[in-house]
């Protein structure tokens, strides 16, 4: 509940921030750059964050991450209220928030499996996905309303307040992770984690899939403001509707995953879902009917969540608890690292080829990736 409250605030800010950056800059590239700067720290610092998460009380690391993000939200609120805000300031704050998430993300993901038994892990991951995507449904709706009614500063201020809920929840957790005596250096611990990932069956394939899955799917969501304004000739309400419908689909997908429970053949099912997901992205890109696109976005949200939950649970099941922070940091680098690459490349190509064409090609590339792991490199499919 604490995480859901915080995530609602985060999505309120993301909706307002994306619309504000696009309105201020009139540039799809700047919109992509803002998203990229929020994700690039994952590539730079997440591996170190994973090592730190295995060497200290993960709750303390999480609280520090939340405090930094809360401070950035209130800083942006003050900049808007005083009229001093510029696009470059938003970009800098996005990078700072991404840095905080690079350290908090592995700790959060490593903490979840310690709260439940192994047989309940997939449902715990699905439940966590439900709260996140329920927030992704509620947040854009509230954010769009607050943006239109009161202005962007209210979205950022409410996001800052929302971090209090998750900080209180973390403090109330009954379980601590306290590492034993550590003789190995930070560099040695990092190498140990990388060796673990490289030699575990199918883990390398899962990491590759996570990277390209987000590289090919994230731009569709990142550039929804472009579709809303330039393809469907809508406004901020059109954009928030698209975000909310996609999130509602994700909640539905997470509920379906939780309903199936601990199914077998997760790898093959995940790859089949990715194949259909890629086809759906291409269909969305070619659609010019807003109501049909709403329906496609709902289905895509469900498919994306199904694939994410299954791949994430496979990674968690392979990892041991003492290695979990480092393993999840590598997974974070892949999963979150694909976003800035996809956003930057797509943002650069959209002015040349148009948003529908570039996003449609991303869908085709995702289909190709899934088919390769289904038919050629079969270790993931065998899980």
C-alpha positions as CSV (number, residue, x, y, z in Angstrom):
1,X,0.0,0.0,0.0
2,X,2.9,2.3,0.7
3,X,4.6,1.5,-2.6
4,X,1.3,2.0,-4.4
5,X,0.7,5.4,-2.9
6,X,4.2,6.5,-3.8
7,X,3.8,5.1,-7.3
8,X,0.6,7.0,-7.8
9,X,2.5,10.2,-7.1
10,X,5.4,9.2,-9.4
11,X,3.0,8.6,-12.3
12,X,1.3,11.9,-11.6
13,X,4.7,13.6,-12.0
14,X,5.7,11.6,-15.0
15,X,2.5,12.6,-16.9
16,X,2.9,16.3,-16.0
17,X,6.7,16.2,-16.7
18,X,6.4,14.5,-20.1
19,X,3.7,16.9,-21.3
20,X,5.6,19.9,-19.9
21,X,8.9,19.0,-21.6
22,X,7.1,18.4,-24.9
23,X,5.2,21.7,-24.6
24,X,8.3,23.7,-23.6
25,X,10.7,22.2,-26.1
26,X,8.3,21.3,-29.0
27,X,10.8,18.4,-29.6
28,X,10.3,14.6,-29.6
29,X,14.0,14.3,-29.1
30,X,14.0,16.3,-25.9
31,X,11.1,14.2,-24.6
32,X,13.2,11.1,-25.3
33,X,16.2,12.6,-23.7
34,X,14.3,13.3,-20.5
35,X,13.3,9.7,-20.3
36,X,16.8,8.6,-21.2
37,X,18.4,10.7,-18.5
38,X,16.2,9.1,-15.9
39,X,17.3,5.7,-17.0
40,X,21.0,6.2,-17.9
41,X,22.0,6.1,-14.2
42,X,20.7,2.5,-14.1
43,X,23.4,1.6,-16.5
44,X,26.1,3.6,-14.7
45,X,25.3,2.8,-11.0
46,X,23.0,-0.1,-10.7
47,X,25.7,-2.8,-10.5
48,X,27.3,-0.8,-7.6
49,X,23.9,-0.5,-6.1
50,X,23.5,-4.2,-6.2
51,X,26.8,-4.8,-4.4
52,X,25.8,-2.2,-1.7
53,X,22.4,-3.9,-1.3
54,X,24.2,-7.2,-0.4
55,X,26.5,-5.4,2.1
56,X,24.0,-3.4,4.3
57,X,20.5,-3.3,5.7
58,X,18.4,-3.0,2.5
59,X,15.8,-0.9,4.4
60,X,18.3,1.9,5.1
61,X,19.3,1.9,1.4
62,X,15.7,2.1,0.3
63,X,14.9,4.9,2.7
64,X,17.8,7.0,1.4
65,X,16.7,6.5,-2.2
66,X,13.1,7.6,-1.3
67,X,14.4,10.8,0.5
68,X,16.4,11.8,-2.6
69,X,13.5,11.4,-4.9
70,X,11.2,13.3,-2.6
71,X,13.6,16.2,-2.5
72,X,13.8,16.3,-6.3
73,X,10.0,16.4,-6.5
74,X,9.7,19.4,-4.1
75,X,12.6,21.1,-5.8
76,X,10.8,21.0,-9.2
77,X,7.6,22.2,-7.5
78,X,9.5,25.3,-6.2
79,X,11.1,26.0,-9.6
80,X,7.7,26.0,-11.3
81,X,6.0,28.2,-8.6
82,X,8.8,30.7,-8.8
83,X,8.8,30.7,-12.6
84,X,12.5,29.7,-12.8
85,X,12.0,26.3,-14.4
86,X,13.8,25.5,-17.6
87,X,14.0,22.3,-19.6
88,X,17.6,21.7,-18.7
89,X,16.7,21.8,-15.0
90,X,14.1,19.1,-15.5
91,X,16.7,17.0,-17.3
92,X,19.2,17.4,-14.4
93,X,16.6,16.4,-11.8
94,X,15.6,13.4,-14.0
95,X,19.2,12.2,-13.8
96,X,19.3,12.6,-10.0
97,X,16.1,10.7,-9.6
98,X,17.5,7.9,-11.8
99,X,20.6,7.8,-9.7
100,X,18.6,7.3,-6.5
101,X,16.6,4.5,-8.2
102,X,19.8,2.8,-9.4
103,X,20.6,2.2,-5.7
104,X,17.1,1.7,-4.4
105,X,15.9,-0.6,-7.2
106,X,18.1,-3.7,-6.5
107,X,17.4,-3.3,-2.7
108,X,13.7,-3.3,-3.3
109,X,13.7,-6.2,-5.7
110,X,16.0,-8.2,-3.4
111,X,13.7,-7.5,-0.4
112,X,10.5,-8.8,-2.0
113,X,11.5,-12.6,-2.1
114,X,12.6,-12.5,1.6
115,X,9.0,-11.6,2.6
116,X,7.3,-14.8,1.1
117,X,8.0,-18.5,0.7
118,X,9.5,-19.7,-2.5
119,X,6.3,-21.3,-3.9
120,X,4.5,-17.9,-3.5
121,X,7.2,-15.9,-5.2
122,X,5.5,-15.5,-8.6
123,X,2.3,-14.4,-7.0
124,X,4.2,-11.9,-4.8
125,X,5.9,-10.5,-8.0
126,X,2.4,-10.4,-9.6
127,X,1.0,-8.6,-6.5
128,X,3.8,-6.1,-6.6
129,X,3.1,-5.6,-10.3
130,X,-0.6,-5.1,-9.6
131,X,0.1,-2.3,-7.1
132,X,2.6,-0.6,-9.5
133,X,0.2,-0.8,-12.5
134,X,-2.9,0.1,-10.4
135,X,-0.9,3.2,-9.6
136,X,-0.1,3.6,-13.3
137,X,-3.8,3.6,-13.9
138,X,-4.8,6.0,-11.1
139,X,-1.7,8.2,-11.3
140,X,-2.1,9.5,-14.9
141,X,-5.9,10.0,-14.4
142,X,-5.2,12.1,-11.3
143,X,-2.2,13.7,-12.9
144,X,-4.1,14.7,-16.0
145,X,-6.9,16.2,-13.9
146,X,-4.5,18.1,-11.6
147,X,-2.4,19.3,-14.6
148,X,-5.4,20.7,-16.4
149,X,-7.1,22.1,-13.3
150,X,-4.3,23.4,-11.1
151,X,-1.1,23.2,-13.0
152,X,2.0,20.9,-13.1
153,X,3.3,22.1,-9.8
154,X,0.5,20.3,-8.0
155,X,1.5,17.0,-9.6
156,X,5.1,17.4,-8.4
157,X,4.1,18.5,-4.9
158,X,1.7,15.6,-4.4
159,X,4.4,13.2,-5.6
160,X,6.8,14.6,-3.0
161,X,4.2,14.0,-0.3
162,X,3.5,10.5,-1.5
163,X,7.0,9.3,-0.6
164,X,6.2,9.6,3.1
165,X,3.8,6.6,2.7
166,X,6.5,4.3,1.4
167,X,9.1,5.4,3.9
168,X,6.7,4.6,6.8
169,X,5.9,1.2,5.2
170,X,9.6,0.4,4.9
171,X,10.2,1.3,8.5
172,X,7.4,-1.0,9.6
173,X,8.8,-4.1,7.7
174,X,9.3,-7.0,10.2
175,X,12.2,-8.5,8.3
176,X,15.7,-7.2,8.0
177,X,18.5,-8.4,5.7
178,X,21.7,-8.3,7.7
179,X,24.7,-9.6,5.7
180,X,27.4,-11.6,7.4
181,X,31.0,-10.6,7.7
182,X,32.3,-9.4,4.3
183,X,35.9,-10.1,3.5
184,X,35.7,-9.4,-0.2
185,X,36.2,-6.0,-1.7
186,X,33.5,-4.1,-3.6
187,X,35.1,-4.9,-6.9
188,X,35.5,-8.6,-5.9
189,X,31.8,-8.7,-4.9
190,X,30.8,-7.2,-8.2
191,X,32.9,-9.7,-10.2
192,X,31.4,-12.6,-8.1
193,X,27.9,-11.4,-9.1
194,X,28.8,-11.2,-12.8
195,X,30.3,-14.7,-12.8
196,X,27.2,-16.0,-11.0
197,X,25.0,-14.5,-13.8
198,X,27.2,-15.7,-16.6
199,X,27.4,-19.3,-15.5
200,X,23.8,-19.9,-14.3
201,X,21.7,-21.7,-16.9
202,X,19.8,-19.4,-19.2
203,X,20.5,-16.3,-17.0
204,X,22.4,-14.6,-19.8
205,X,19.6,-15.1,-22.2
206,X,17.1,-13.7,-19.7
207,X,19.3,-10.6,-19.3
208,X,19.4,-10.1,-23.1
209,X,15.7,-10.5,-23.4
210,X,15.1,-8.0,-20.6
211,X,17.3,-5.4,-22.3
212,X,15.7,-5.6,-25.7
213,X,12.2,-6.1,-24.4
214,X,12.3,-2.6,-22.8
215,X,14.3,-1.1,-25.7
216,X,11.6,-2.1,-28.2
217,X,8.5,-1.6,-25.9
218,X,9.3,1.5,-23.8
219,X,9.3,4.0,-26.7
220,X,5.7,3.2,-27.4
221,X,4.8,4.6,-23.9
222,X,7.5,7.3,-23.9
223,X,6.1,8.8,-27.2
224,X,2.4,8.6,-26.4
225,X,2.4,12.4,-26.2
226,X,3.5,12.5,-29.8
227,X,0.8,10.0,-30.9
228,X,-1.8,11.9,-28.9
229,X,-1.0,15.3,-30.3
230,X,0.3,14.7,-33.8
231,X,-1.3,11.4,-34.9
232,X,-4.7,11.7,-33.2
233,X,-4.7,15.5,-32.9
234,X,-5.7,15.4,-29.3
235,X,-4.6,17.1,-26.1
236,X,-3.3,16.3,-22.6
237,X,-6.6,14.4,-21.8
238,X,-6.1,12.1,-24.8
239,X,-2.6,11.3,-23.6
240,X,-3.7,10.6,-20.0
241,X,-6.5,8.4,-21.3
242,X,-4.0,6.4,-23.3
243,X,-1.7,6.0,-20.3
244,X,-4.6,5.0,-18.0
245,X,-5.9,2.4,-20.4
246,X,-2.5,0.9,-20.8
247,X,-2.1,0.7,-17.1
248,X,-5.5,-0.9,-16.6
249,X,-4.5,-3.5,-19.1
250,X,-1.3,-4.1,-17.1
251,X,-3.3,-4.6,-13.9
252,X,-5.5,-7.1,-15.7
253,X,-2.4,-8.9,-17.0
254,X,-0.9,-9.1,-13.5
255,X,-4.2,-10.5,-12.1
256,X,-4.2,-13.2,-14.8
257,X,-0.6,-14.1,-13.9
258,X,-1.5,-14.3,-10.2
259,X,-4.5,-16.4,-11.1
260,X,-2.4,-19.0,-12.9
261,X,0.0,-19.2,-10.0
262,X,3.3,-21.1,-10.3
263,X,2.9,-22.5,-13.8
264,X,5.4,-24.7,-15.7
265,X,7.1,-23.7,-19.0
266,X,7.4,-20.1,-17.9
267,X,10.2,-19.5,-20.5
268,X,8.2,-20.7,-23.5
269,X,5.1,-18.9,-22.4
270,X,7.0,-15.6,-21.9
271,X,8.5,-15.8,-25.4
272,X,5.1,-16.5,-26.9
273,X,3.7,-13.5,-25.1
274,X,6.6,-11.4,-26.4
275,X,5.8,-12.5,-30.0
276,X,2.2,-11.4,-29.7
277,X,3.2,-8.2,-27.9
278,X,5.5,-7.2,-30.8
279,X,2.7,-7.8,-33.3
280,X,0.4,-5.7,-31.2
281,X,2.8,-2.8,-31.1
282,X,3.0,-2.8,-34.9
283,X,-0.8,-2.9,-35.1
284,X,-1.0,0.1,-32.6
285,X,1.5,2.0,-34.7
286,X,-0.6,1.6,-37.9
287,X,-3.9,2.4,-36.3
288,X,-5.5,5.8,-37.0
289,X,-8.7,5.2,-35.0
290,X,-8.4,6.4,-31.4
291,X,-11.0,4.1,-30.0
292,X,-9.4,1.0,-31.7
293,X,-6.0,2.2,-30.4
294,X,-7.4,2.4,-26.9
295,X,-8.4,-1.2,-27.1
296,X,-5.0,-2.3,-28.5
297,X,-3.2,-0.4,-25.7
298,X,-5.3,-2.3,-23.1
299,X,-4.3,-5.6,-24.6
300,X,-0.6,-4.5,-24.9
301,X,-0.5,-3.5,-21.2
302,X,-1.7,-7.0,-20.2
303,X,0.8,-8.7,-22.5
304,X,3.7,-6.6,-21.3
305,X,2.9,-7.3,-17.7
306,X,2.6,-11.1,-18.3
307,X,6.0,-11.2,-20.0
308,X,7.6,-9.1,-17.3
309,X,6.2,-11.1,-14.4
310,X,7.3,-14.4,-15.8
311,X,10.8,-13.3,-16.8
312,X,11.3,-11.5,-13.4
313,X,10.2,-14.6,-11.5
314,X,12.6,-16.8,-13.4
315,X,15.5,-14.5,-12.5
316,X,14.4,-14.4,-8.9
317,X,14.1,-18.2,-8.6
318,X,17.6,-18.7,-10.1
319,X,19.2,-16.3,-7.7
320,X,20.3,-17.2,-4.1
321,X,19.5,-14.7,-1.3
322,X,23.2,-13.7,-0.6
323,X,23.6,-13.0,-4.3
324,X,20.2,-11.6,-5.0
325,X,21.1,-7.9,-4.8
326,X,23.9,-8.3,-7.3
327,X,21.8,-10.5,-9.6
328,X,18.9,-8.1,-9.5
329,X,21.3,-5.2,-10.2
330,X,22.4,-6.9,-13.4
331,X,18.8,-7.5,-14.3
332,X,18.0,-3.9,-13.5
333,X,20.8,-2.7,-15.8
334,X,19.3,-4.8,-18.6
335,X,15.6,-4.1,-17.9
336,X,16.0,-0.4,-17.2
337,X,19.0,0.1,-19.5
338,X,17.1,-0.7,-22.6
339,X,14.8,2.2,-22.0
340,X,17.2,5.1,-22.6
341,X,18.7,3.4,-25.7
342,X,15.2,2.8,-27.1
343,X,14.0,6.3,-26.2
344,X,17.0,8.1,-27.6
345,X,17.2,6.1,-30.9
346,X,13.4,6.4,-31.4
347,X,13.4,10.1,-30.5
348,X,16.1,10.7,-33.1
349,X,14.4,8.7,-35.8
350,X,10.8,10.0,-35.4
351,X,11.5,13.4,-37.0
352,X,12.9,11.6,-40.0
353,X,10.5,8.7,-40.4
354,X,7.5,9.6,-38.2
355,X,6.4,8.1,-34.9
356,X,4.1,5.4,-36.3
357,X,6.8,4.0,-38.6
358,X,9.6,3.9,-36.0
359,X,7.4,2.3,-33.3
360,X,6.0,-0.2,-35.8
361,X,9.5,-1.3,-36.7
362,X,10.2,-1.7,-32.9
363,X,7.3,-4.2,-32.8
364,X,8.7,-6.2,-35.7
365,X,12.2,-6.3,-34.0
366,X,10.6,-7.6,-30.8
367,X,8.9,-10.4,-32.7
368,X,12.2,-11.3,-34.3
369,X,13.9,-11.4,-30.9
370,X,11.2,-13.7,-29.4
371,X,11.3,-16.1,-32.4
372,X,15.1,-16.3,-32.1
373,X,15.0,-17.5,-28.5
374,X,12.1,-19.8,-29.3
375,X,13.7,-21.6,-32.2
376,X,17.5,-21.0,-32.1
377,X,18.7,-20.2,-28.6
378,X,16.4,-22.5,-26.6
379,X,17.8,-22.3,-23.1
380,X,15.2,-19.7,-22.0
381,X,12.4,-21.6,-23.7
382,X,13.4,-24.7,-21.8
383,X,12.9,-23.1,-18.3
